[in-house]
Amino acid sequence: MERTTFGSGLLAVGLATVAVALFEFGTKIPRLTGVGVGAGAVVALLGLASVLGYGFDPEGENRLVGVLVVFGSVAAFGLLVTGLMHAIE
């Protein structure tokens, strides 16, 4: 997978997480709003950094950033799915 494609996907997941957290978590689960916005913002920033050529490099020396990107994107995706499940209820 190309770095810019990966970064664009992370950016989209991060921004979607922020949007869902602001819209849904504030009404159904107010305590998760800050967590969702924070996690989404971090993932979006990491995605933007990857698009610009920084950040995730699985074959280089930046493996710690790669681990943070993977765990951050999984956390943000989990929050996004949680928000969507509450929206469907």
TILOLO-787502 format. One line per field, with one value per residue (C-alpha): residue number from 0; x, y, z. Coordinates in Angstrom, 1 decimal. Layout:
N
seq <- c(NUM, ...) .
x <- c(X, ...) .
y <- c(Y, ...) .
z <- c(Z, ...) .
% end
This chain:
89
seq <- c(0, 1, 2, 3, 4, 5, 6, 7, 8, 9, 10, 11, 12, 13, 14, 15, 16, 17, 18, 19, 20, 21, 22, 23, 24, 25, 26, 27, 28, 29, 30, 31, 32, 33, 34, 35, 36, 37, 38, 39, 40, 41, 42, 43, 44, 45, 46, 47, 48, 49, 50, 51, 52, 53, 54, 55, 56, 57, 58, 59, 60, 61, 62, 63, 64, 65, 66, 67, 68, 69, 70, 71, 72, 73, 74, 75, 76, 77, 78, 79, 80, 81, 82, 83, 84, 85, 86, 87, 88) .
x <- c(0.0, 1.3, 2.1, -0.2, -3.1, -2.5, -2.3, -5.4, -7.3, -6.1, -7.1, -10.6, -11.1, -9.8, -12.1, -15.1, -14.3, -14.3, -17.5, -19.3, -18.0, -19.1, -22.6, -23.4, -21.3, -22.4, -26.0, -25.8, -22.4, -21.2, -18.1, -16.8, -17.0, -13.6, -12.1, -13.6, -12.5, -9.0, -8.5, -9.9, -7.7, -4.6, -5.4, -6.2, -2.9, -1.0, -2.7, -1.8, 1.8, 1.8, 0.4, 3.1, 5.8, 6.4, 5.2, 4.5, 7.4, 7.2, 10.5, 12.5, 13.6, 10.3, 8.7, 7.4, 5.4, 4.0, 2.8, 1.2, -0.5, -1.9, -3.2, -4.5, -6.4, -7.9, -9.0, -10.5, -12.2, -13.7, -15.0, -16.5, -18.3, -19.5, -21.0, -22.6, -24.1, -25.6, -26.9, -28.7, -30.5) .
y <- c(0.0, 3.4, 5.8, 8.6, 6.1, 4.9, 8.4, 9.5, 6.6, 7.5, 11.1, 10.1, 7.8, 10.4, 13.2, 10.8, 9.9, 13.5, 14.2, 11.2, 12.0, 15.6, 14.6, 11.3, 10.9, 14.3, 13.1, 9.4, 9.0, 12.5, 11.1, 9.7, 12.9, 14.2, 10.8, 10.5, 14.0, 13.5, 10.1, 11.2, 14.3, 12.3, 9.8, 12.6, 14.4, 11.1, 10.6, 14.1, 13.5, 10.3, 12.1, 14.8, 12.1, 11.9, 9.3, 5.7, 3.9, 0.1, -0.6, 2.3, 3.4, 4.9, 1.7, 3.2, 5.7, 2.8, 1.1, 4.3, 4.7, 1.2, 1.3, 4.8, 3.9, 0.8, 2.9, 5.6, 3.0, 1.4, 4.7, 5.4, 2.0, 2.6, 6.0, 4.5, 1.7, 4.2, 6.3, 3.2, 2.4) .
z <- c(0.0, -0.9, 1.9, 0.6, 0.3, 3.8, 5.1, 3.2, 4.8, 8.2, 7.7, 6.6, 9.6, 11.9, 10.6, 10.6, 14.2, 15.2, 13.4, 14.9, 18.4, 18.2, 16.9, 18.6, 21.7, 23.0, 23.1, 24.0, 25.8, 26.9, 28.6, 25.3, 23.4, 24.5, 23.9, 20.5, 19.4, 20.9, 19.3, 15.9, 15.9, 16.7, 13.9, 11.5, 12.3, 11.8, 8.5, 7.4, 8.4, 6.4, 3.3, 3.7, 3.8, 7.6, 10.1, 9.3, 7.7, 8.5, 6.7, 8.1, 11.6, 12.5, 13.8, 17.1, 15.1, 13.1, 16.2, 17.4, 14.1, 14.1, 17.7, 17.2, 14.1, 15.7, 18.7, 16.5, 14.3, 17.5, 18.7, 15.2, 15.2, 18.7, 17.7, 14.6, 16.6, 19.0, 16.1, 14.7, 18.0) .
% end
